[in-house]
């Protein structure tokens, strides 16, 4: 059994989601190959080779993969994937964009967002916004899986010395072109990988309150700032900070839910957090059903007191 993991990277470094996906691959057993596809991506390939547990790193390096458009990548990957028993991608925006296209080209059914592996052909995944858990058995010749990264602890980033091997590039289909990319820059940790997440909801009332109350607390804890969908829709926070079913799924060691009622769509994105602290003036708020610690009171008083005490 040989397993192919498709790396998420920026042509110079390997993203953390890849390390979680490799942890899932290791549970399958068998030989693991990591594929780095990009343009001028030698630095990413060298970083990948340092990850322990890899039999080899395969590299597709061509100018038309520099932007990693899913249309071009899917065709190149389809040429390679048929020789593997399993193909794994992180269930990130990258994986959700690429995986279904690759599944269609391979004519196999994708198993999405897996959170556990019971056997090489049997996988566990959440359905209905996490309200039910399904165990899925796949009879496909190639098991194509996307991995919920918060469900698997990442492997080490260094300590290995895997050989690097070139793989053939596919054609440039010319059907899509990236015009621009705007990357958010923050001194805080990435939301998906942070040990501590401080999230706020609509009860904060305004973007000014959102930043003034949550950012000092997040900075003292070395955490990231998240938001409910209601807060994002109200313009309090950017889209990439949304936690929930239609945002990011996180599982930090400590999660603060401040002024968040606990709608099921939000719970789907954070209920696997190790410790959940909720602050809400409504003692019957649904968030208290999943919280390990709850503070009932005015967040405009409690949050500054909490920040001052740290």
VOBA-89739 format. One record per residue (C-alpha): residue number from 1; residue in one letter; x, z negated, y. Coordinates in steps of 0.05 Angstrom, whole numbers, plus 5000, padded with zeros to 4 digits. Layout:
<nr:NUM, rest:A, px:X, pz:Z, py:Y>
...
end
This chain:
<nr:1, rest:X, px:5000, pz:5000, py:5000>
<nr:2, rest:X, px:5029, pz:5022, py:5067>
<nr:3, rest:X, px:4999, pz:5001, py:5133>
<nr:4, rest:X, px:5004, pz:5035, py:5200>
<nr:5, rest:X, px:4995, pz:4994, py:5264>
<nr:6, rest:X, px:4987, pz:5033, py:5328>
<nr:7, rest:X, px:5024, pz:4998, py:5384>
<nr:8, rest:X, px:4994, pz:4987, py:5453>
<nr:9, rest:X, px:5050, pz:4993, py:5504>
<nr:10, rest:X, px:5068, pz:5020, py:5573>
<nr:11, rest:X, px:5127, pz:5063, py:5551>
<nr:12, rest:X, px:5175, pz:5006, py:5566>
<nr:13, rest:X, px:5148, pz:4944, py:5533>
<nr:14, rest:X, px:5102, pz:4926, py:5476>
<nr:15, rest:X, px:5037, pz:4892, py:5498>
<nr:16, rest:X, px:5019, pz:4824, py:5469>
<nr:17, rest:X, px:4957, pz:4853, py:5434>
<nr:18, rest:X, px:5003, pz:4890, py:5387>
<nr:19, rest:X, px:5034, pz:4825, py:5362>
<nr:20, rest:X, px:4965, pz:4798, py:5344>
<nr:21, rest:X, px:4947, pz:4863, py:5309>
<nr:22, rest:X, px:5011, pz:4858, py:5268>
<nr:23, rest:X, px:4992, pz:4788, py:5247>
<nr:24, rest:X, px:4928, pz:4817, py:5217>
<nr:25, rest:X, px:4968, pz:4872, py:5183>
<nr:26, rest:X, px:5013, pz:4820, py:5150>
<nr:27, rest:X, px:4952, pz:4788, py:5118>
<nr:28, rest:X, px:4938, pz:4853, py:5082>
<nr:29, rest:X, px:5006, pz:4852, py:5048>
<nr:30, rest:X, px:5045, pz:4915, py:5036>
<nr:31, rest:X, px:5095, pz:4954, py:5078>
<nr:32, rest:X, px:5081, pz:4956, py:5152>
<nr:33, rest:X, px:5100, pz:5014, py:5199>
<nr:34, rest:X, px:5091, pz:5009, py:5274>
<nr:35, rest:X, px:5076, pz:5072, py:5312>
<nr:36, rest:X, px:5098, pz:5079, py:5385>
<nr:37, rest:X, px:5068, pz:5142, py:5417>
<nr:38, rest:X, px:5083, pz:5157, py:5490>
<nr:39, rest:X, px:5127, pz:5195, py:5538>
<nr:40, rest:X, px:5199, pz:5173, py:5551>
<nr:41, rest:X, px:5182, pz:5112, py:5509>
<nr:42, rest:X, px:5251, pz:5096, py:5480>
<nr:43, rest:X, px:5251, pz:5027, py:5512>
<nr:44, rest:X, px:5184, pz:5010, py:5480>
<nr:45, rest:X, px:5209, pz:5035, py:5412>
<nr:46, rest:X, px:5272, pz:4991, py:5418>
<nr:47, rest:X, px:5229, pz:4931, py:5435>
<nr:48, rest:X, px:5184, pz:4946, py:5375>
<nr:49, rest:X, px:5243, pz:4949, py:5328>
<nr:50, rest:X, px:5260, pz:4877, py:5344>
<nr:51, rest:X, px:5193, pz:4852, py:5317>
<nr:52, rest:X, px:5204, pz:4818, py:5249>
<nr:53, rest:X, px:5168, pz:4842, py:5187>
<nr:54, rest:X, px:5168, pz:4917, py:5200>
<nr:55, rest:X, px:5193, pz:4967, py:5149>
<nr:56, rest:X, px:5203, pz:5019, py:5204>
<nr:57, rest:X, px:5182, pz:5040, py:5273>
<nr:58, rest:X, px:5156, pz:5111, py:5280>
<nr:59, rest:X, px:5160, pz:5144, py:5348>
<nr:60, rest:X, px:5123, pz:5203, py:5377>
<nr:61, rest:X, px:5156, pz:5218, py:5444>
<nr:62, rest:X, px:5130, pz:5278, py:5484>
<nr:63, rest:X, px:5113, pz:5289, py:5558>
<nr:64, rest:X, px:5038, pz:5299, py:5544>
<nr:65, rest:X, px:5033, pz:5229, py:5514>
<nr:66, rest:X, px:5062, pz:5195, py:5575>
<nr:67, rest:X, px:4992, pz:5174, py:5599>
<nr:68, rest:X, px:4969, pz:5160, py:5528>
<nr:69, rest:X, px:4903, pz:5197, py:5535>
<nr:70, rest:X, px:4861, pz:5185, py:5473>
<nr:71, rest:X, px:4844, pz:5258, py:5462>
<nr:72, rest:X, px:4917, pz:5279, py:5453>
<nr:73, rest:X, px:4937, pz:5216, py:5415>
<nr:74, rest:X, px:4880, pz:5221, py:5365>
<nr:75, rest:X, px:4902, pz:5290, py:5341>
<nr:76, rest:X, px:4974, pz:5268, py:5332>
<nr:77, rest:X, px:4954, pz:5205, py:5295>
<nr:78, rest:X, px:4906, pz:5242, py:5249>
<nr:79, rest:X, px:4966, pz:5282, py:5224>
<nr:80, rest:X, px:5001, pz:5218, py:5203>
<nr:81, rest:X, px:4944, pz:5171, py:5184>
<nr:82, rest:X, px:4925, pz:5205, py:5119>
<nr:83, rest:X, px:4987, pz:5180, py:5084>
<nr:84, rest:X, px:4969, pz:5106, py:5098>
<nr:85, rest:X, px:4921, pz:5059, py:5064>
<nr:86, rest:X, px:4904, pz:5022, py:5128>
<nr:87, rest:X, px:4909, pz:5039, py:5203>
<nr:88, rest:X, px:4901, pz:4982, py:5252>
<nr:89, rest:X, px:4892, pz:4981, py:5328>
<nr:90, rest:X, px:4878, pz:4923, py:5376>
<nr:91, rest:X, px:4805, pz:4919, py:5396>
<nr:92, rest:X, px:4825, pz:4927, py:5469>
<nr:93, rest:X, px:4804, pz:4982, py:5517>
<nr:94, rest:X, px:4861, pz:5023, py:5487>
<nr:95, rest:X, px:4837, pz:5013, py:5415>
<nr:96, rest:X, px:4764, pz:5021, py:5431>
<nr:97, rest:X, px:4779, pz:5088, py:5465>
<nr:98, rest:X, px:4825, pz:5115, py:5411>
<nr:99, rest:X, px:4797, pz:5087, py:5346>
<nr:100, rest:X, px:4730, pz:5124, py:5343>
<nr:101, rest:X, px:4763, pz:5190, py:5359>
<nr:102, rest:X, px:4813, pz:5180, py:5303>
<nr:103, rest:X, px:4758, pz:5158, py:5255>
<nr:104, rest:X, px:4720, pz:5222, py:5270>
<nr:105, rest:X, px:4781, pz:5266, py:5257>
<nr:106, rest:X, px:4795, pz:5229, py:5192>
<nr:107, rest:X, px:4721, pz:5230, py:5173>
<nr:108, rest:X, px:4721, pz:5156, py:5157>
<nr:109, rest:X, px:4678, pz:5097, py:5180>
<nr:110, rest:X, px:4715, pz:5050, py:5227>
<nr:111, rest:X, px:4708, pz:4975, py:5217>
<nr:112, rest:X, px:4709, pz:4947, py:5287>
<nr:113, rest:X, px:4730, pz:4880, py:5317>
<nr:114, rest:X, px:4751, pz:4845, py:5253>
<nr:115, rest:X, px:4764, pz:4770, py:5257>
<nr:116, rest:X, px:4787, pz:4756, py:5186>
<nr:117, rest:X, px:4812, pz:4792, py:5124>
<nr:118, rest:X, px:4786, pz:4771, py:5056>
<nr:119, rest:X, px:4817, pz:4827, py:5014>
<nr:120, rest:X, px:4850, pz:4894, py:5027>
<nr:121, rest:X, px:4781, pz:4926, py:5028>
<nr:122, rest:X, px:4738, pz:4868, py:5054>
<nr:123, rest:X, px:4736, pz:4847, py:5127>
<nr:124, rest:X, px:4697, pz:4797, py:5170>
<nr:125, rest:X, px:4669, pz:4817, py:5238>
<nr:126, rest:X, px:4619, pz:4788, py:5288>
<nr:127, rest:X, px:4553, pz:4823, py:5302>
<nr:128, rest:X, px:4496, pz:4810, py:5350>
<nr:129, rest:X, px:4542, pz:4783, py:5404>
<nr:130, rest:X, px:4574, pz:4735, py:5354>
<nr:131, rest:X, px:4508, pz:4704, py:5332>
<nr:132, rest:X, px:4520, pz:4729, py:5261>
<nr:133, rest:X, px:4582, pz:4743, py:5220>
<nr:134, rest:X, px:4583, pz:4803, py:5174>
<nr:135, rest:X, px:4629, pz:4813, py:5114>
<nr:136, rest:X, px:4642, pz:4887, py:5106>
<nr:137, rest:X, px:4672, pz:4922, py:5045>
<nr:138, rest:X, px:4701, pz:4990, py:5058>
<nr:139, rest:X, px:4710, pz:5044, py:5005>
<nr:140, rest:X, px:4742, pz:5093, py:5053>
<nr:141, rest:X, px:4808, pz:5125, py:5031>
<nr:142, rest:X, px:4838, pz:5102, py:5098>
<nr:143, rest:X, px:4814, pz:5036, py:5124>
<nr:144, rest:X, px:4812, pz:5044, py:5200>
<nr:145, rest:X, px:4806, pz:4975, py:5233>
<nr:146, rest:X, px:4805, pz:4949, py:5303>
<nr:147, rest:X, px:4828, pz:4876, py:5309>
<nr:148, rest:X, px:4799, pz:4822, py:5354>
<nr:149, rest:X, px:4866, pz:4797, py:5378>
<nr:150, rest:X, px:4841, pz:4727, py:5396>
<nr:151, rest:X, px:4827, pz:4715, py:5322>
<nr:152, rest:X, px:4899, pz:4722, py:5299>
<nr:153, rest:X, px:4961, pz:4685, py:5323>
<nr:154, rest:X, px:5014, pz:4734, py:5347>
<nr:155, rest:X, px:5077, pz:4747, py:5307>
<nr:156, rest:X, px:5145, pz:4735, py:5339>
<nr:157, rest:X, px:5169, pz:4789, py:5388>
<nr:158, rest:X, px:5242, pz:4785, py:5367>
<nr:159, rest:X, px:5285, pz:4772, py:5307>
<nr:160, rest:X, px:5277, pz:4837, py:5269>
<nr:161, rest:X, px:5318, pz:4901, py:5264>
<nr:162, rest:X, px:5273, pz:4956, py:5238>
<nr:163, rest:X, px:5298, pz:5027, py:5234>
<nr:164, rest:X, px:5269, pz:5077, py:5285>
<nr:165, rest:X, px:5245, pz:5144, py:5259>
<nr:166, rest:X, px:5218, pz:5203, py:5298>
<nr:167, rest:X, px:5149, pz:5229, py:5280>
<nr:168, rest:X, px:5121, pz:5298, py:5297>
<nr:169, rest:X, px:5081, pz:5307, py:5361>
<nr:170, rest:X, px:5015, pz:5342, py:5363>
<nr:171, rest:X, px:4991, pz:5395, py:5412>
<nr:172, rest:X, px:4973, pz:5383, py:5484>
<nr:173, rest:X, px:4898, pz:5397, py:5484>
<nr:174, rest:X, px:4895, pz:5398, py:5560>
<nr:175, rest:X, px:4823, pz:5371, py:5560>
<nr:176, rest:X, px:4838, pz:5308, py:5602>
<nr:177, rest:X, px:4886, pz:5291, py:5657>
<nr:178, rest:X, px:4901, pz:5224, py:5688>
<nr:179, rest:X, px:4897, pz:5229, py:5763>
<nr:180, rest:X, px:4913, pz:5158, py:5783>
<nr:181, rest:X, px:4921, pz:5088, py:5755>
<nr:182, rest:X, px:4913, pz:5024, py:5796>
<nr:183, rest:X, px:4944, pz:4963, py:5762>
<nr:184, rest:X, px:4925, pz:4893, py:5784>
<nr:185, rest:X, px:4985, pz:4851, py:5800>
<nr:186, rest:X, px:4982, pz:4775, py:5794>
<nr:187, rest:X, px:5031, pz:4718, py:5788>
<nr:188, rest:X, px:4983, pz:4685, py:5739>
<nr:189, rest:X, px:4984, pz:4699, py:5664>
<nr:190, rest:X, px:4944, pz:4756, py:5634>
<nr:191, rest:X, px:4873, pz:4735, py:5620>
<nr:192, rest:X, px:4874, pz:4756, py:5548>
<nr:193, rest:X, px:4939, pz:4719, py:5531>
<nr:194, rest:X, px:4934, pz:4657, py:5576>
<nr:195, rest:X, px:4937, pz:4587, py:5545>
<nr:196, rest:X, px:4889, pz:4562, py:5598>
<nr:197, rest:X, px:4831, pz:4599, py:5630>
<nr:198, rest:X, px:4790, pz:4574, py:5689>
<nr:199, rest:X, px:4725, pz:4614, py:5695>
<nr:200, rest:X, px:4671, pz:4610, py:5748>
<nr:201, rest:X, px:4599, pz:4633, py:5752>
<nr:202, rest:X, px:4548, pz:4652, py:5803>
<nr:203, rest:X, px:4537, pz:4579, py:5823>
<nr:204, rest:X, px:4601, pz:4582, py:5864>
<nr:205, rest:X, px:4560, pz:4620, py:5915>
<nr:206, rest:X, px:4612, pz:4666, py:5946>
<nr:207, rest:X, px:4678, pz:4700, py:5935>
<nr:208, rest:X, px:4711, pz:4651, py:5984>
<nr:209, rest:X, px:4687, pz:4591, py:5944>
<nr:210, rest:X, px:4706, pz:4624, py:5879>
<nr:211, rest:X, px:4779, pz:4633, py:5901>
<nr:212, rest:X, px:4784, pz:4568, py:5940>
<nr:213, rest:X, px:4759, pz:4524, py:5884>
<nr:214, rest:X, px:4785, pz:4558, py:5820>
<nr:215, rest:X, px:4853, pz:4584, py:5839>
<nr:216, rest:X, px:4885, pz:4517, py:5857>
<nr:217, rest:X, px:4860, pz:4489, py:5790>
<nr:218, rest:X, px:4886, pz:4549, py:5752>
<nr:219, rest:X, px:4953, pz:4547, py:5787>
<nr:220, rest:X, px:4964, pz:4473, py:5771>
<nr:221, rest:X, px:4949, pz:4486, py:5698>
<nr:222, rest:X, px:4989, pz:4551, py:5695>
<nr:223, rest:X, px:4926, pz:4588, py:5675>
<nr:224, rest:X, px:4888, pz:4652, py:5688>
<nr:225, rest:X, px:4824, pz:4659, py:5727>
<nr:226, rest:X, px:4762, pz:4688, py:5693>
<nr:227, rest:X, px:4691, pz:4700, py:5713>
<nr:228, rest:X, px:4621, pz:4708, py:5684>
<nr:229, rest:X, px:4587, pz:4775, py:5690>
<nr:230, rest:X, px:4540, pz:4747, py:5743>
<nr:231, rest:X, px:4600, pz:4727, py:5785>
<nr:232, rest:X, px:4631, pz:4796, py:5777>
<nr:233, rest:X, px:4565, pz:4831, py:5794>
<nr:234, rest:X, px:4559, pz:4788, py:5856>
<nr:235, rest:X, px:4628, pz:4811, py:5879>
<nr:236, rest:X, px:4662, pz:4743, py:5872>
<nr:237, rest:X, px:4716, pz:4769, py:5824>
<nr:238, rest:X, px:4743, pz:4837, py:5800>
<nr:239, rest:X, px:4717, pz:4871, py:5737>
<nr:240, rest:X, px:4781, pz:4858, py:5698>
<nr:241, rest:X, px:4769, pz:4783, py:5702>
<nr:242, rest:X, px:4702, pz:4785, py:5667>
<nr:243, rest:X, px:4696, pz:4743, py:5604>
<nr:244, rest:X, px:4640, pz:4759, py:5555>
<nr:245, rest:X, px:4608, pz:4810, py:5510>
<nr:246, rest:X, px:4618, pz:4866, py:5561>
<nr:247, rest:X, px:4684, pz:4838, py:5586>
<nr:248, rest:X, px:4744, pz:4807, py:5553>
<nr:249, rest:X, px:4743, pz:4762, py:5492>
<nr:250, rest:X, px:4790, pz:4703, py:5500>
<nr:251, rest:X, px:4808, pz:4643, py:5458>
<nr:252, rest:X, px:4855, pz:4600, py:5499>
<nr:253, rest:X, px:4876, pz:4529, py:5483>
<nr:254, rest:X, px:4835, pz:4504, py:5543>
<nr:255, rest:X, px:4776, pz:4539, py:5575>
<nr:256, rest:X, px:4740, pz:4514, py:5638>
<nr:257, rest:X, px:4669, pz:4540, py:5649>
<nr:258, rest:X, px:4652, pz:4522, py:5721>
<nr:259, rest:X, px:4583, pz:4537, py:5747>
<nr:260, rest:X, px:4568, pz:4579, py:5685>
<nr:261, rest:X, px:4500, pz:4570, py:5652>
<nr:262, rest:X, px:4523, pz:4593, py:5583>
<nr:263, rest:X, px:4485, pz:4658, py:5570>
<nr:264, rest:X, px:4497, pz:4685, py:5501>
<nr:265, rest:X, px:4535, pz:4745, py:5529>
<nr:266, rest:X, px:4586, pz:4698, py:5561>
<nr:267, rest:X, px:4591, pz:4653, py:5500>
<nr:268, rest:X, px:4609, pz:4714, py:5458>
<nr:269, rest:X, px:4673, pz:4721, py:5498>
<nr:270, rest:X, px:4698, pz:4649, py:5498>
<nr:271, rest:X, px:4666, pz:4605, py:5446>
<nr:272, rest:X, px:4727, pz:4609, py:5400>
<nr:273, rest:X, px:4769, pz:4572, py:5453>
<nr:274, rest:X, px:4804, pz:4511, py:5424>
<nr:275, rest:X, px:4777, pz:4462, py:5478>
<nr:276, rest:X, px:4720, pz:4479, py:5525>
<nr:277, rest:X, px:4706, pz:4439, py:5588>
<nr:278, rest:X, px:4640, pz:4453, py:5625>
<nr:279, rest:X, px:4621, pz:4433, py:5695>
<nr:280, rest:X, px:4549, pz:4444, py:5714>
<nr:281, rest:X, px:4496, pz:4407, py:5754>
<nr:282, rest:X, px:4442, pz:4424, py:5702>
<nr:283, rest:X, px:4447, pz:4375, py:5643>
<nr:284, rest:X, px:4406, pz:4423, py:5600>
<nr:285, rest:X, px:4451, pz:4484, py:5612>
<nr:286, rest:X, px:4467, pz:4522, py:5548>
<nr:287, rest:X, px:4542, pz:4517, py:5561>
<nr:288, rest:X, px:4540, pz:4443, py:5542>
<nr:289, rest:X, px:4520, pz:4463, py:5471>
<nr:290, rest:X, px:4589, pz:4493, py:5458>
<nr:291, rest:X, px:4630, pz:4449, py:5505>
<nr:292, rest:X, px:4677, pz:4396, py:5479>
<nr:293, rest:X, px:4674, pz:4359, py:5546>
<nr:294, rest:X, px:4620, pz:4364, py:5598>
<nr:295, rest:X, px:4615, pz:4341, py:5670>
<nr:296, rest:X, px:4545, pz:4340, py:5700>
<nr:297, rest:X, px:4549, pz:4342, py:5775>
<nr:298, rest:X, px:4563, pz:4382, py:5837>
<nr:299, rest:X, px:4621, pz:4430, py:5823>
<nr:300, rest:X, px:4638, pz:4431, py:5898>
<nr:301, rest:X, px:4656, pz:4357, py:5891>
<nr:302, rest:X, px:4682, pz:4353, py:5820>
<nr:303, rest:X, px:4729, pz:4413, py:5820>
<nr:304, rest:X, px:4770, pz:4391, py:5882>
<nr:305, rest:X, px:4774, pz:4321, py:5853>
<nr:306, rest:X, px:4799, pz:4349, py:5787>
<nr:307, rest:X, px:4851, pz:4392, py:5822>
<nr:308, rest:X, px:4874, pz:4333, py:5864>
<nr:309, rest:X, px:4882, pz:4289, py:5803>
<nr:310, rest:X, px:4927, pz:4338, py:5766>
end
